[in-house]
Amino acid sequence: LIIISVYVIPILLLFHSKLCYVNWLYPIIVYYFNSNKKHIKYYCKKAFILQFIYFILNIFFIILIKYLINYALRIPYPIYTLKLISTFMPPIIFINTAIFVILSFSYIINAYNEKY
C-alpha cells in the first residue's frame, strides 16, 4: 500500500496548481519514514527519480514557452507565432504527463508482481 501511494499521490497532486511542482517530495518523505524497509526504499528511489525527471521536463517546457512567447512578441506579426505555440505546446505537455502517469502505473504493476 505504501508503494502504491508513492506513485498515486504525486499523480493526484498534478491536479493542484501549486502542489504539482513539489510532488517529487512525497517519495523522499516516505523514504525517510520507512528507512528500515529496503523494498520500500527501493521503490521510493525509483519514484523520486521518475517524478524529479518529470518536474525538470515541466520546468524546461515552461521556460521554452516563455522564451517562445517573448520571441513572438518581438516579430512583426506575433499572432501567427502565438497561434503556432498554442497549437503545439499543449499536446507536448500532455504527452509528457501521460508518459509520467503510464510509467507510474507500470511501476505499480511491477511492484505488485514482485511482491506476489
N, C-alpha and C positions, 0 to 999 in steps of 0.2 A: 504493500500500500504506500509505503514511503517512496519507493522508487517511482511509482506511477505519479505521485504528487510532484516529484521533482521535474517531470515533463509537462504535466497537465496544468499546474498552477501558472507557470510562465505563459502558457498559451492563453489562459483566461485573462492574464494581465495585459495581453495585447489589446484588449478591448477598452482599456482605461488609457486615456490620453497622456497622463503624466507618468503612471507606473510602468508603462510599456518599455521605458528606457532603463529601468532597473530590474527587469525580470531575471537578469543573469545573477543577481544577488541571492535569490532563493536557494539555488543548489549549494552555494557557499555556506549559508546558514545551516542547511540540513547536514552538510558535511561536518561542520564543527560540533553539532549536537549529537551526531552519531559517529563519533570518532573511533569507537571500538569495533565497529562492524565493517569489515573490509569490502563485503559485497555492496553495501550501500555507498561506501566511499568511492568505489569504482564508478558506479552509475552517476554519482554526484559530479565527479570529474568530467565524465562524458557529457552530461547535461550542461555543465558550465561551459565547456568548450563550444558546444553547439550554440548555446544562447549568446555567448560572447561574440562568436563569428557573425551571428545574425545581427547583433547590436552594431558591430563595426560596419557591416554592409549597409544597414539602415542609415547610419551617420554618413557614410560615403554617398548614398543616394540623395540625402538631404542637402549635402554640400554641393553635389553635382547639379541638382535642381536650382539651388540658389545661384550658382555660377551661371547656369544657362539663362535664367531669367534676367540676371544683371546684364549679361551679354545681349540678350534680345532687346532690352530696353535702350541700348545704345545704337542699334542699327536703324536705318530709315523707316522700315515697315515692321515694327515689332509684333504686330498682331499675328502674322503668319508664323513666326517663330514660336510665339507663345502657344498658338494652337497646336503646333507640332510637338512641343514639350508636353502639353496637356493630353495629347493623344498617346504618346509612347511611354511616359514615365509611370502612370498608374498601373498598367499591366506589368511592368518590370518589378515594381514594388509588390504587387500581388503575387507574382511568381516567386519572389524571394520569401514572402510569408508562407506561401503554400509549400515550398520546399522545407521550410523550418517545421511546419506542422506535420508534414509527411514523415520527415526524419524523426521527429519526436515520437510519433506513433510507432514507427518501425523499431525504435529503441525500446519502447514499452513492450512490444511483442517479443523482442529479443530477450529482454529481462525476464518476462513471463516464461518463455520456453526454456531458459537456462535454469529457472527455479524449479520447474515441474517436469 
